[in-house]
């Protein structure tokens, strides 16, 4: 229960802040039918394919808006809105990590994508890690036609999914109630820059939270007990592809120790720390985030 609630909190607040920071020159989103429902996505650039997976309660533009265009200078970038968020369909279903893994796999099959680097942020990092574990192990609930397309490289940024961290969090972080006081508290945990803790940022965040319709997916995920095997503990050894772990130096929600945990548990994992960044280095320090990726990509 705690594991899902903290992910809902992490980006339930994070989404409005990132949305305002997004680059307005991005191309229009496209849509595709996946399992009979609409998935909205950005597709831009040419070169090796890079699939971007956003965090909980956010969207592709919200999390990746400042770095999509620079990445598209040398890559074919595909960034979907996860089911339940952004401009994708929001069916009234029970959501879990496996839900997003399965829908992401079907999306990539529909797009005929088979050679790609996957990059996930926060809960998106957890989804990307679980996806990679399943894809590389060749596990599938059906036949070969439902096998997950295998990534060739993986980037995890401030990724959720470590059970010990979630269980150790204090009640303030686990409180899912929307209030000014709680959002102010979380702003200080998410962003290192004090300017991002301002009253204006708080007011804008509250207004976004009141107006968006992501609530069902967030609460559904938050209140359901984690399915067996969703946490990454004890399973990271299955990620045998080159993996870059990127972490904000001052992440106040998912500590830098979790970045070391991921890098140590993945056989070909490497940790790079983005200075002067909190939980969202691609938003707070986009130049530093891109510099961290440069040698790897």
C-alpha positions as CSV (number, residue, x, y, z in Angstrom):
1,X,0.0,0.0,0.0
2,X,2.7,2.5,1.0
3,X,4.7,1.7,-2.2
4,X,1.9,2.9,-4.4
5,X,0.8,5.8,-2.3
6,X,4.2,7.4,-2.4
7,X,4.4,7.1,-6.2
8,X,1.0,8.8,-6.5
9,X,2.2,11.6,-4.3
10,X,5.6,12.1,-6.0
11,X,4.2,13.1,-9.3
12,X,0.6,14.0,-8.4
13,X,2.2,17.3,-7.3
14,X,5.1,17.1,-9.7
15,X,3.0,17.2,-12.9
16,X,1.7,20.8,-12.8
17,X,5.2,22.2,-12.2
18,X,6.7,20.2,-15.1
19,X,3.8,21.1,-17.4
20,X,4.5,24.8,-17.1
21,X,8.2,24.2,-17.8
22,X,7.5,22.3,-21.1
23,X,8.8,23.6,-24.4
24,X,5.9,25.1,-26.4
25,X,7.5,24.4,-29.7
26,X,7.0,20.6,-29.5
27,X,5.1,19.1,-32.5
28,X,1.4,18.2,-32.1
29,X,0.8,14.8,-30.4
30,X,-0.3,11.9,-32.5
31,X,-2.6,9.1,-31.3
32,X,-2.8,5.3,-31.7
33,X,-5.2,2.6,-30.6
34,X,-3.7,0.2,-28.0
35,X,-5.9,-2.5,-26.6
36,X,-8.9,-0.6,-28.1
37,X,-8.1,2.7,-26.3
38,X,-6.3,5.9,-27.3
39,X,-2.7,6.5,-26.4
40,X,-1.4,10.0,-27.2
41,X,2.3,10.4,-28.0
42,X,5.0,12.6,-29.4
43,X,7.3,11.4,-32.2
44,X,10.1,13.5,-33.4
45,X,13.7,13.4,-34.7
46,X,15.7,10.8,-36.6
47,X,18.4,8.4,-35.5
48,X,18.5,5.6,-32.9
49,X,15.1,5.3,-31.2
50,X,14.6,6.6,-27.6
51,X,11.4,5.8,-25.7
52,X,10.6,8.2,-22.8
53,X,8.4,7.0,-20.0
54,X,7.0,9.8,-17.7
55,X,6.2,9.6,-14.0
56,X,3.0,9.3,-12.1
57,X,0.3,11.9,-12.5
58,X,2.3,13.7,-15.2
59,X,2.6,13.4,-19.0
60,X,5.2,13.2,-21.7
61,X,5.3,16.9,-22.1
62,X,5.2,17.5,-18.4
63,X,8.3,15.5,-17.6
64,X,10.3,15.6,-20.8
65,X,9.2,18.9,-22.4
66,X,12.6,20.6,-21.8
67,X,14.7,17.8,-23.2
68,X,12.7,16.2,-26.0
69,X,13.9,18.7,-28.7
70,X,17.6,18.5,-27.8
71,X,17.4,14.7,-27.7
72,X,15.6,14.7,-31.1
73,X,18.6,16.4,-32.7
74,X,20.3,12.9,-32.7
75,X,17.5,10.5,-31.9
76,X,14.1,9.3,-33.0
77,X,12.2,10.2,-29.8
78,X,8.9,8.6,-28.9
79,X,7.2,9.8,-25.7
80,X,3.8,8.5,-24.9
81,X,1.3,9.7,-22.3
82,X,0.8,6.7,-20.1
83,X,-2.7,5.2,-19.9
84,X,-4.7,7.2,-17.4
85,X,-2.7,10.4,-17.8
86,X,-2.2,13.3,-20.1
87,X,-4.2,13.1,-23.3
88,X,-4.3,9.3,-23.3
89,X,-7.5,7.4,-22.5
90,X,-8.5,7.3,-18.8
91,X,-10.5,4.1,-18.4
92,X,-12.0,3.3,-15.0
93,X,-9.8,0.3,-14.3
94,X,-7.5,-0.8,-11.5
95,X,-4.0,0.5,-12.4
96,X,-0.7,-1.1,-11.5
97,X,2.9,-1.2,-12.7
98,X,2.0,-4.3,-14.7
99,X,-0.8,-2.4,-16.4
100,X,1.6,0.2,-17.7
101,X,4.2,-2.4,-18.7
102,X,1.7,-4.4,-20.7
103,X,0.2,-1.3,-22.4
104,X,3.7,0.1,-23.2
105,X,4.6,-3.3,-24.8
106,X,1.5,-3.2,-27.0
107,X,2.2,0.4,-27.9
108,X,5.7,-0.5,-29.1
109,X,4.4,-3.5,-31.0
110,X,1.8,-1.4,-32.7
111,X,4.6,1.1,-33.6
112,X,6.8,-1.7,-34.9
113,X,9.6,-0.6,-32.6
114,X,12.2,-3.3,-31.8
115,X,15.5,-1.6,-31.3
116,X,15.5,1.2,-28.8
117,X,16.8,2.7,-25.6
118,X,14.2,3.1,-22.9
119,X,14.3,6.0,-20.4
120,X,12.0,6.3,-17.4
121,X,11.7,9.0,-14.7
122,X,10.4,8.3,-11.1
123,X,7.5,5.9,-11.4
124,X,8.3,5.8,-15.1
125,X,11.7,4.6,-14.1
126,X,10.1,1.8,-12.1
127,X,7.9,0.9,-15.1
128,X,11.0,0.9,-17.3
129,X,13.0,-1.3,-14.9
130,X,10.1,-3.8,-14.6
131,X,9.6,-3.7,-18.4
132,X,13.2,-4.4,-19.0
133,X,13.3,-7.3,-16.5
134,X,10.4,-9.0,-18.1
135,X,11.5,-8.3,-21.7
136,X,15.0,-9.6,-21.2
137,X,13.8,-12.7,-19.4
138,X,11.4,-13.3,-22.2
139,X,8.4,-13.7,-19.9
140,X,5.0,-13.3,-21.5
141,X,1.5,-14.2,-20.4
142,X,0.7,-15.4,-23.9
143,X,2.7,-16.6,-26.9
144,X,5.6,-15.1,-28.8
145,X,3.3,-12.5,-30.4
146,X,2.8,-10.9,-27.0
147,X,6.5,-10.9,-26.0
148,X,7.7,-7.4,-25.0
149,X,10.1,-5.8,-27.5
150,X,13.5,-5.8,-25.9
151,X,15.4,-2.6,-25.2
152,X,19.1,-2.4,-26.0
153,X,19.9,0.2,-23.4
154,X,18.2,1.6,-20.3
155,X,18.2,5.0,-18.5
156,X,16.7,5.3,-15.0
157,X,16.2,8.7,-13.5
158,X,15.4,9.0,-9.8
159,X,13.5,5.8,-10.2
160,X,10.9,4.5,-7.7
161,X,10.5,0.8,-7.0
162,X,12.8,0.0,-4.0
163,X,10.6,-1.4,-1.3
164,X,12.9,-0.4,1.7
165,X,12.8,3.3,0.9
166,X,9.0,3.3,0.5
167,X,8.4,1.6,3.8
168,X,10.8,4.0,5.6
169,X,9.0,7.1,4.5
170,X,7.3,9.3,7.2
171,X,3.6,9.9,7.3
172,X,4.0,13.4,5.8
173,X,5.2,11.9,2.6
174,X,2.5,9.2,2.6
175,X,-0.5,11.5,3.2
176,X,-2.5,11.6,-0.1
177,X,-4.8,14.4,1.0
178,X,-4.7,17.5,-1.3
179,X,-4.0,20.6,0.7
180,X,-1.8,23.7,0.5
181,X,0.2,22.6,3.5
182,X,0.9,19.2,2.0
183,X,1.8,20.5,-1.5
184,X,4.1,23.1,0.0
185,X,5.8,20.3,2.0
186,X,6.3,18.2,-1.2
187,X,7.5,21.1,-3.2
188,X,10.4,21.5,-0.8
189,X,11.1,17.7,-1.1
190,X,10.9,17.6,-4.9
191,X,12.9,20.7,-5.9
192,X,16.2,21.8,-4.6
193,X,15.9,25.4,-5.9
194,X,14.0,27.6,-3.3
195,X,12.4,29.6,-6.1
196,X,10.3,26.6,-7.0
197,X,8.8,26.6,-3.5
198,X,7.2,30.0,-4.0
199,X,3.6,30.9,-3.2
200,X,3.0,31.4,-6.9
201,X,4.2,27.9,-7.7
202,X,2.1,26.5,-4.9
203,X,-1.0,28.3,-6.2
204,X,-0.4,27.1,-9.7
205,X,0.1,23.6,-8.5
206,X,-3.1,23.6,-6.6
207,X,-5.0,25.0,-9.5
208,X,-3.6,22.3,-11.8
209,X,-4.4,19.5,-9.4
210,X,-8.0,20.8,-9.1
211,X,-8.5,21.0,-12.8
212,X,-6.9,17.8,-14.1
213,X,-8.7,14.5,-14.6
214,X,-5.9,12.2,-13.7
215,X,-7.4,11.5,-10.3
216,X,-8.9,8.1,-10.9
217,X,-5.7,6.5,-12.1
218,X,-3.8,8.1,-9.2
219,X,-6.2,6.9,-6.5
220,X,-6.6,3.5,-8.0
221,X,-2.9,2.9,-8.0
222,X,-2.5,4.4,-4.5
223,X,-5.1,2.4,-2.7
224,X,-4.5,-1.1,-4.1
225,X,-1.9,-3.3,-2.5
226,X,1.2,-3.9,-4.7
227,X,1.0,-7.0,-6.8
228,X,3.5,-9.7,-6.0
229,X,6.9,-9.0,-7.7
230,X,6.3,-5.4,-8.5
231,X,9.1,-4.1,-6.4
232,X,12.5,-4.3,-8.0
233,X,14.3,-5.8,-5.0
234,X,16.1,-9.0,-5.8
235,X,15.4,-8.7,-9.6
236,X,17.8,-6.1,-10.9
237,X,20.3,-8.8,-11.9
238,X,18.0,-9.6,-14.8
239,X,18.8,-6.2,-16.4
240,X,21.8,-7.3,-18.5
241,X,21.8,-4.4,-20.9
242,X,24.0,-1.3,-20.5
243,X,22.1,0.9,-18.0
244,X,22.7,4.5,-16.9
245,X,21.3,5.6,-13.5
246,X,20.8,9.4,-13.3
247,X,20.0,10.9,-10.0
248,X,19.5,14.4,-8.7
249,X,22.1,15.3,-6.0
250,X,19.5,16.6,-3.6
251,X,16.5,14.3,-4.3
252,X,14.4,14.7,-1.2
253,X,11.9,12.0,-2.0
254,X,14.0,9.1,-3.4
255,X,17.4,9.5,-1.9
256,X,20.7,9.2,-3.7
257,X,21.2,5.9,-1.9
258,X,18.5,4.5,-4.1
259,X,20.5,5.5,-7.2
260,X,23.5,3.6,-5.8
261,X,21.2,0.6,-5.1
262,X,20.1,0.5,-8.7
263,X,23.6,1.0,-10.1
264,X,25.0,-1.7,-7.8
265,X,22.2,-4.2,-8.5
266,X,22.3,-3.9,-12.3
267,X,25.4,-5.8,-13.7
268,X,26.2,-3.2,-16.3
269,X,24.8,-0.2,-14.4
270,X,26.6,3.1,-13.9
271,X,25.5,6.0,-11.7
272,X,25.8,9.7,-12.7
273,X,24.7,12.4,-10.2
274,X,23.3,15.7,-11.5
275,X,24.5,18.6,-9.3
276,X,22.1,21.1,-7.8
277,X,19.0,19.1,-8.7
278,X,16.3,17.5,-6.7
279,X,13.9,14.7,-7.7
280,X,13.4,16.1,-11.3
281,X,16.8,16.9,-12.8
282,X,15.4,17.0,-16.4
283,X,13.3,19.9,-15.2
284,X,15.4,21.6,-12.6
285,X,18.8,21.2,-14.4
286,X,18.0,20.2,-18.0
287,X,21.5,21.0,-19.3
288,X,23.1,18.9,-16.5
289,X,20.7,16.1,-17.2
290,X,21.5,16.1,-20.9
291,X,25.2,16.2,-20.1
292,X,24.8,13.1,-18.0
293,X,23.3,11.3,-20.9
294,X,25.7,12.5,-23.5
295,X,28.5,9.8,-23.2
296,X,26.0,7.0,-22.7
297,X,23.6,7.7,-25.6
